[in-house]
Amino acid sequence: MTMNLRPGVVTADTEYGMALLDQSSGEYYTLNPTAALIVRTLLEGTSTEQAVTALTETYDVSAEQVEEDIARILEELRAARLLTA
């Protein structure tokens, strides 16, 4: 699955993870390091399976938990209208 941010949404790495800025509304969203790694990985065009592997190699967490985290983060980004269709 390729994830794309909506035009006008920019990212910035922060000391605590990542920030997403919606330039059209001026709203910004902060992501913790785990969510930031998920977003970075998916923005690079990797598959969900590759993202799961990257996170399970980085953190001591099960693949099932990572899959749940990815689904939740994607749901939240869609709800905030930060992603393209």
N, CA, C and O atoms as CSV, one atom per row, in Angstrom:
chain,resi,resn,atom,element,x,y,z
A,1,MET,N,N,0.845,-1.181,0.000
A,1,MET,CA,C,0.000,0.000,0.000
A,1,MET,C,C,0.884,1.235,0.000
A,1,MET,O,O,1.753,1.379,0.860
A,2,THR,N,N,0.671,2.112,-0.945
A,2,THR,CA,C,1.387,3.374,-0.970
A,2,THR,C,C,0.525,4.425,-0.289
A,2,THR,O,O,-0.665,4.555,-0.576
A,3,MET,N,N,1.132,5.156,0.599
A,3,MET,CA,C,0.426,6.219,1.296
A,3,MET,C,C,0.915,7.546,0.744
A,3,MET,O,O,2.119,7.756,0.591
A,4,ASN,N,N,-0.012,8.439,0.445
A,4,ASN,CA,C,0.337,9.771,-0.045
A,4,ASN,C,C,-0.398,10.815,0.774
A,4,ASN,O,O,-1.595,10.702,1.038
A,5,LEU,N,N,0.348,11.830,1.165
A,5,LEU,CA,C,-0.275,12.952,1.849
A,5,LEU,C,C,-0.975,13.830,0.826
A,5,LEU,O,O,-0.542,13.942,-0.321
A,6,ARG,N,N,-2.052,14.444,1.255
A,6,ARG,CA,C,-2.795,15.368,0.401
A,6,ARG,C,C,-1.895,16.551,0.060
A,6,ARG,O,O,-1.094,16.973,0.894
A,7,PRO,N,N,-2.013,17.096,-1.156
A,7,PRO,CA,C,-1.232,18.294,-1.483
A,7,PRO,C,C,-1.471,19.383,-0.433
A,7,PRO,O,O,-2.601,19.609,-0.002
A,8,GLY,N,N,-0.403,20.040,-0.038
A,8,GLY,CA,C,-0.506,21.078,0.974
A,8,GLY,C,C,-0.243,20.581,2.384
A,8,GLY,O,O,-0.251,21.367,3.331
A,9,VAL,N,N,-0.009,19.277,2.534
A,9,VAL,CA,C,0.346,18.719,3.836
A,9,VAL,C,C,1.843,18.425,3.799
A,9,VAL,O,O,2.322,17.678,2.946
A,10,VAL,N,N,2.561,19.017,4.725
A,10,VAL,CA,C,4.016,18.842,4.771
A,10,VAL,C,C,4.414,18.210,6.095
A,10,VAL,O,O,3.705,18.311,7.097
A,11,THR,N,N,5.567,17.555,6.070
A,11,THR,CA,C,6.077,16.902,7.273
A,11,THR,C,C,7.351,17.587,7.738
A,11,THR,O,O,8.073,18.205,6.955
A,12,ALA,N,N,7.602,17.461,9.015
A,12,ALA,CA,C,8.861,17.940,9.592
A,12,ALA,C,C,9.223,17.006,10.734
A,12,ALA,O,O,8.406,16.733,11.614
A,13,ASP,N,N,10.461,16.520,10.709
A,13,ASP,CA,C,10.932,15.714,11.827
A,13,ASP,C,C,11.121,16.629,13.024
A,13,ASP,O,O,11.564,17.770,12.895
A,14,THR,N,N,10.778,16.104,14.183
A,14,THR,CA,C,10.942,16.861,15.419
A,14,THR,C,C,11.742,16.030,16.406
A,14,THR,O,O,12.032,14.858,16.165
A,15,GLU,N,N,12.084,16.640,17.490
A,15,GLU,CA,C,12.817,15.943,18.540
A,15,GLU,C,C,12.000,14.778,19.094
A,15,GLU,O,O,12.565,13.805,19.594
A,16,TYR,N,N,10.687,14.872,19.008
A,16,TYR,CA,C,9.799,13.879,19.597
A,16,TYR,C,C,9.082,13.014,18.573
A,16,TYR,O,O,8.188,12.254,18.945
A,17,GLY,N,N,9.440,13.102,17.302
A,17,GLY,CA,C,8.776,12.298,16.281
A,17,GLY,C,C,8.636,13.061,14.980
A,17,GLY,O,O,9.618,13.275,14.269
A,18,MET,N,N,7.432,13.466,14.671
A,18,MET,CA,C,7.161,14.159,13.417
A,18,MET,C,C,5.957,15.080,13.594
A,18,MET,O,O,5.065,14.817,14.401
A,19,ALA,N,N,5.952,16.149,12.830
A,19,ALA,CA,C,4.789,17.037,12.774
A,19,ALA,C,C,4.269,17.040,11.347
A,19,ALA,O,O,5.044,17.000,10.391
A,20,LEU,N,N,2.960,17.087,11.215
A,20,LEU,CA,C,2.304,17.232,9.918
A,20,LEU,C,C,1.579,18.563,9.936
A,20,LEU,O,O,0.816,18.836,10.863
A,21,LEU,N,N,1.801,19.388,8.939
A,21,LEU,CA,C,1.156,20.693,8.847
A,21,LEU,C,C,0.262,20.720,7.625
A,21,LEU,O,O,0.713,20.481,6.505
A,22,ASP,N,N,-1.008,21.014,7.849
A,22,ASP,CA,C,-1.952,21.221,6.757
A,22,ASP,C,C,-1.902,22.709,6.434
A,22,ASP,O,O,-2.481,23.532,7.144
A,23,GLN,N,N,-1.200,23.042,5.353
A,23,GLN,CA,C,-0.983,24.453,5.020
A,23,GLN,C,C,-2.266,25.192,4.673
A,23,GLN,O,O,-2.341,26.409,4.841
A,24,SER,N,N,-3.274,24.478,4.193
A,24,SER,CA,C,-4.513,25.167,3.826
A,24,SER,C,C,-5.324,25.577,5.050
A,24,SER,O,O,-5.992,26.611,5.025
A,25,SER,N,N,-5.279,24.786,6.118
A,25,SER,CA,C,-6.057,25.119,7.313
A,25,SER,C,C,-5.194,25.708,8.430
A,25,SER,O,O,-5.713,26.341,9.350
A,26,GLY,N,N,-3.879,25.499,8.348
A,26,GLY,CA,C,-2.991,25.958,9.404
A,26,GLY,C,C,-2.933,25.000,10.588
A,26,GLY,O,O,-2.236,25.267,11.567
A,27,GLU,N,N,-3.655,23.893,10.510
A,27,GLU,CA,C,-3.648,22.928,11.602
A,27,GLU,C,C,-2.404,22.047,11.502
A,27,GLU,O,O,-1.933,21.727,10.410
A,28,TYR,N,N,-1.885,21.663,12.671
A,28,TYR,CA,C,-0.765,20.739,12.655
A,28,TYR,C,C,-1.048,19.593,13.613
A,28,TYR,O,O,-1.815,19.713,14.569
A,29,TYR,N,N,-0.407,18.498,13.318
A,29,TYR,CA,C,-0.600,17.261,14.062
A,29,TYR,C,C,0.775,16.737,14.449
A,29,TYR,O,O,1.713,16.818,13.657
A,30,THR,N,N,0.902,16.207,15.647
A,30,THR,CA,C,2.181,15.663,16.082
A,30,THR,C,C,2.079,14.146,16.171
A,30,THR,O,O,1.057,13.590,16.574
A,31,LEU,N,N,3.161,13.504,15.786
A,31,LEU,CA,C,3.230,12.051,15.835
A,31,LEU,C,C,4.370,11.641,16.754
A,31,LEU,O,O,5.457,12.216,16.698
A,32,ASN,N,N,4.124,10.657,17.591
A,32,ASN,CA,C,5.195,10.146,18.442
A,32,ASN,C,C,6.182,9.369,17.574
A,32,ASN,O,O,5.907,9.140,16.397
A,33,PRO,N,N,7.317,8.960,18.123
A,33,PRO,CA,C,8.325,8.285,17.306
A,33,PRO,C,C,7.819,7.037,16.584
A,33,PRO,O,O,8.201,6.790,15.440
A,34,THR,N,N,6.976,6.260,17.227
A,34,THR,CA,C,6.456,5.057,16.584
A,34,THR,C,C,5.559,5.421,15.408
A,34,THR,O,O,5.714,4.865,14.321
A,35,ALA,N,N,4.643,6.329,15.605
A,35,ALA,CA,C,3.765,6.765,14.515
A,35,ALA,C,C,4.571,7.416,13.400
A,35,ALA,O,O,4.268,7.234,12.221
A,36,ALA,N,N,5.593,8.170,13.772
A,36,ALA,CA,C,6.446,8.817,12.769
A,36,ALA,C,C,7.158,7.778,11.912
A,36,ALA,O,O,7.262,7.943,10.696
A,37,LEU,N,N,7.648,6.713,12.533
A,37,LEU,CA,C,8.308,5.650,11.768
A,37,LEU,C,C,7.326,4.979,10.817
A,37,LEU,O,O,7.677,4.671,9.678
A,38,ILE,N,N,6.114,4.754,11.272
A,38,ILE,CA,C,5.088,4.170,10.403
A,38,ILE,C,C,4.837,5.082,9.213
A,38,ILE,O,O,4.837,4.619,8.073
A,39,VAL,N,N,4.625,6.353,9.457
A,39,VAL,CA,C,4.329,7.299,8.377
A,39,VAL,C,C,5.512,7.407,7.417
A,39,VAL,O,O,5.327,7.350,6.201
A,40,ARG,N,N,6.717,7.560,7.947
A,40,ARG,CA,C,7.898,7.641,7.075
A,40,ARG,C,C,8.011,6.404,6.183
A,40,ARG,O,O,8.255,6.514,4.981
A,41,THR,N,N,7.835,5.242,6.776
A,41,THR,CA,C,7.962,3.988,6.038
A,41,THR,C,C,6.923,3.899,4.930
A,41,THR,O,O,7.252,3.528,3.803
A,42,LEU,N,N,5.687,4.231,5.233
A,42,LEU,CA,C,4.621,4.150,4.225
A,42,LEU,C,C,4.767,5.234,3.159
A,42,LEU,O,O,4.440,5.002,1.995
A,43,LEU,N,N,5.254,6.409,3.542
A,43,LEU,CA,C,5.465,7.469,2.550
A,43,LEU,C,C,6.572,7.103,1.562
A,43,LEU,O,O,6.582,7.586,0.430
A,44,GLU,N,N,7.501,6.253,1.989
A,44,GLU,CA,C,8.564,5.806,1.098
A,44,GLU,C,C,8.066,4.802,0.069
A,44,GLU,O,O,8.821,4.377,-0.804
A,45,GLY,N,N,6.802,4.426,0.170
A,45,GLY,CA,C,6.222,3.506,-0.805
A,45,GLY,C,C,6.335,2.047,-0.428
A,45,GLY,O,O,6.074,1.168,-1.250
A,46,THR,N,N,6.720,1.783,0.802
A,46,THR,CA,C,6.817,0.393,1.220
A,46,THR,C,C,5.434,-0.166,1.511
A,46,THR,O,O,4.483,0.578,1.749
A,47,SER,N,N,5.342,-1.468,1.488
A,47,SER,CA,C,4.072,-2.130,1.766
A,47,SER,C,C,3.807,-2.132,3.271
A,47,SER,O,O,4.702,-1.879,4.077
A,48,THR,N,N,2.580,-2.417,3.621
A,48,THR,CA,C,2.229,-2.540,5.030
A,48,THR,C,C,3.056,-3.645,5.671
A,48,THR,O,O,3.509,-3.510,6.808
A,49,GLU,N,N,3.249,-4.735,4.944
A,49,GLU,CA,C,4.037,-5.854,5.474
A,49,GLU,C,C,5.472,-5.419,5.771
A,49,GLU,O,O,6.044,-5.806,6.790
A,50,GLN,N,N,6.053,-4.613,4.876
A,50,GLN,CA,C,7.414,-4.113,5.104
A,50,GLN,C,C,7.445,-3.168,6.301
A,50,GLN,O,O,8.415,-3.158,7.060
A,51,ALA,N,N,6.404,-2.386,6.470
A,51,ALA,CA,C,6.325,-1.488,7.624
A,51,ALA,C,C,6.245,-2.292,8.913
A,51,ALA,O,O,6.870,-1.936,9.912
A,52,VAL,N,N,5.471,-3.380,8.891
A,52,VAL,CA,C,5.376,-4.254,10.062
A,52,VAL,C,C,6.756,-4.808,10.401
A,52,VAL,O,O,7.160,-4.810,11.564
A,53,THR,N,N,7.467,-5.271,9.398
A,53,THR,CA,C,8.814,-5.812,9.617
A,53,THR,C,C,9.736,-4.752,10.194
A,53,THR,O,O,10.473,-5.029,11.141
A,54,ALA,N,N,9.711,-3.546,9.645
A,54,ALA,CA,C,10.573,-2.465,10.130
A,54,ALA,C,C,10.302,-2.165,11.602
A,54,ALA,O,O,11.233,-1.967,12.383
A,55,LEU,N,N,9.038,-2.133,11.971
A,55,LEU,CA,C,8.715,-1.807,13.362
A,55,LEU,C,C,9.024,-2.946,14.316
A,55,LEU,O,O,9.486,-2.701,15.431
A,56,THR,N,N,8.784,-4.176,13.912
A,56,THR,CA,C,9.086,-5.289,14.817
A,56,THR,C,C,10.588,-5.459,14.988
A,56,THR,O,O,11.040,-5.989,16.003
A,57,GLU,N,N,11.368,-5.012,14.002
A,57,GLU,CA,C,12.822,-5.054,14.133
A,57,GLU,C,C,13.339,-3.904,14.999
A,57,GLU,O,O,14.400,-4.014,15.615
A,58,THR,N,N,12.589,-2.805,15.044
A,58,THR,CA,C,13.014,-1.629,15.796
A,58,THR,C,C,12.543,-1.678,17.242
A,58,THR,O,O,13.275,-1.286,18.151
A,59,TYR,N,N,11.323,-2.159,17.454
A,59,TYR,CA,C,10.721,-2.180,18.781
A,59,TYR,C,C,10.396,-3.613,19.189
A,59,TYR,O,O,10.192,-4.476,18.336
A,60,ASP,N,N,10.350,-3.857,20.466
A,60,ASP,CA,C,9.985,-5.165,20.995
A,60,ASP,C,C,8.460,-5.249,21.065
A,60,ASP,O,O,7.856,-5.061,22.121
A,61,VAL,N,N,7.860,-5.537,19.912
A,61,VAL,CA,C,6.403,-5.545,19.800
A,61,VAL,C,C,6.009,-6.608,18.772
A,61,VAL,O,O,6.765,-6.904,17.846
A,62,SER,N,N,4.839,-7.164,18.948
A,62,SER,CA,C,4.384,-8.218,18.042
A,62,SER,C,C,3.899,-7.635,16.716
A,62,SER,O,O,3.518,-6.467,16.635
A,63,ALA,N,N,3.923,-8.459,15.699
A,63,ALA,CA,C,3.432,-8.051,14.384
A,63,ALA,C,C,1.951,-7.673,14.458
A,63,ALA,O,O,1.516,-6.734,13.792
A,64,GLU,N,N,1.181,-8.398,15.262
A,64,GLU,CA,C,-0.245,-8.098,15.400
A,64,GLU,C,C,-0.471,-6.702,15.975
A,64,GLU,O,O,-1.355,-5.975,15.524
A,65,GLN,N,N,0.329,-6.333,16.970
A,65,GLN,CA,C,0.203,-5.004,17.567
A,65,GLN,C,C,0.569,-3.921,16.554
A,65,GLN,O,O,-0.095,-2.887,16.478
A,66,VAL,N,N,1.614,-4.159,15.786
A,66,VAL,CA,C,2.024,-3.191,14.773
A,66,VAL,C,C,0.929,-3.028,13.720
A,66,VAL,O,O,0.628,-1.909,13.304
A,67,GLU,N,N,0.337,-4.135,13.291
A,67,GLU,CA,C,-0.746,-4.058,12.303
A,67,GLU,C,C,-1.905,-3.224,12.835
A,67,GLU,O,O,-2.485,-2.426,12.099
A,68,GLU,N,N,-2.247,-3.404,14.115
A,68,GLU,CA,C,-3.304,-2.600,14.740
A,68,GLU,C,C,-2.911,-1.128,14.784
A,68,GLU,O,O,-3.732,-0.255,14.507
A,69,ASP,N,N,-1.659,-0.854,15.132
A,69,ASP,CA,C,-1.178,0.530,15.202
A,69,ASP,C,C,-1.229,1.190,13.830
A,69,ASP,O,O,-1.661,2.336,13.708
A,70,ILE,N,N,-0.791,0.478,12.800
A,70,ILE,CA,C,-0.818,1.026,11.442
A,70,ILE,C,C,-2.248,1.340,11.032
A,70,ILE,O,O,-2.521,2.418,10.504
A,71,ALA,N,N,-3.162,0.405,11.270
A,71,ALA,CA,C,-4.571,0.630,10.914
A,71,ALA,C,C,-5.135,1.846,11.634
A,71,ALA,O,O,-5.847,2.653,11.036
A,72,ARG,N,N,-4.813,1.979,12.930
A,72,ARG,CA,C,-5.327,3.109,13.705
A,72,ARG,C,C,-4.767,4.434,13.204
A,72,ARG,O,O,-5.503,5.411,13.064
A,73,ILE,N,N,-3.464,4.466,12.934
A,73,ILE,CA,C,-2.844,5.705,12.458
A,73,ILE,C,C,-3.407,6.108,11.104
A,73,ILE,O,O,-3.707,7.281,10.880
A,74,LEU,N,N,-3.554,5.142,10.197
A,74,LEU,CA,C,-4.130,5.452,8.891
A,74,LEU,C,C,-5.558,5.954,9.023
A,74,LEU,O,O,-5.958,6.878,8.315
A,75,GLU,N,N,-6.323,5.360,9.914
A,75,GLU,CA,C,-7.701,5.805,10.151
A,75,GLU,C,C,-7.723,7.247,10.655
A,75,GLU,O,O,-8.544,8.051,10.214
A,76,GLU,N,N,-6.824,7.568,11.575
A,76,GLU,CA,C,-6.766,8.924,12.117
A,76,GLU,C,C,-6.326,9.938,11.058
A,76,GLU,O,O,-6.864,11.044,11.002
A,77,LEU,N,N,-5.362,9.576,10.227
A,77,LEU,CA,C,-4.913,10.472,9.157
A,77,LEU,C,C,-6.024,10.693,8.129
A,77,LEU,O,O,-6.206,11.805,7.635
A,78,ARG,N,N,-6.758,9.637,7.814
A,78,ARG,CA,C,-7.898,9.789,6.887
A,78,ARG,C,C,-8.987,10.679,7.494
A,78,ARG,O,O,-9.546,11.539,6.814
A,79,ALA,N,N,-9.276,10.465,8.761
A,79,ALA,CA,C,-10.304,11.258,9.438
A,79,ALA,C,C,-9.925,12.736,9.460
A,79,ALA,O,O,-10.794,13.605,9.394
A,80,ALA,N,N,-8.635,13.016,9.553
A,80,ALA,CA,C,-8.148,14.407,9.541
A,80,ALA,C,C,-8.005,14.937,8.118
A,80,ALA,O,O,-7.606,16.084,7.920
A,81,ARG,N,N,-8.328,14.111,7.133
A,81,ARG,CA,C,-8.252,14.450,5.705
A,81,ARG,C,C,-6.829,14.876,5.290
A,81,ARG,O,O,-6.637,15.831,4.538
A,82,LEU,N,N,-5.855,14.135,5.807
A,82,LEU,CA,C,-4.465,14.435,5.467
A,82,LEU,C,C,-3.942,13.562,4.338
A,82,LEU,O,O,-2.862,13.815,3.806
A,83,LEU,N,N,-4.702,12.535,3.969
A,83,LEU,CA,C,-4.257,11.610,2.926
A,83,LEU,C,C,-5.061,11.796,1.652
A,83,LEU,O,O,-6.202,12.256,1.673
A,84,THR,N,N,-4.425,11.420,0.526
A,84,THR,CA,C,-5.190,11.355,-0.711
A,84,THR,C,C,-6.021,10.075,-0.650
A,84,THR,O,O,-5.797,9.221,0.207
A,85,ALA,N,N,-6.961,9.952,-1.546
A,85,ALA,CA,C,-7.868,8.794,-1.537
A,85,ALA,C,C,-7.208,7.500,-1.488
A,85,ALA,O,O,-7.877,6.466,-1.477
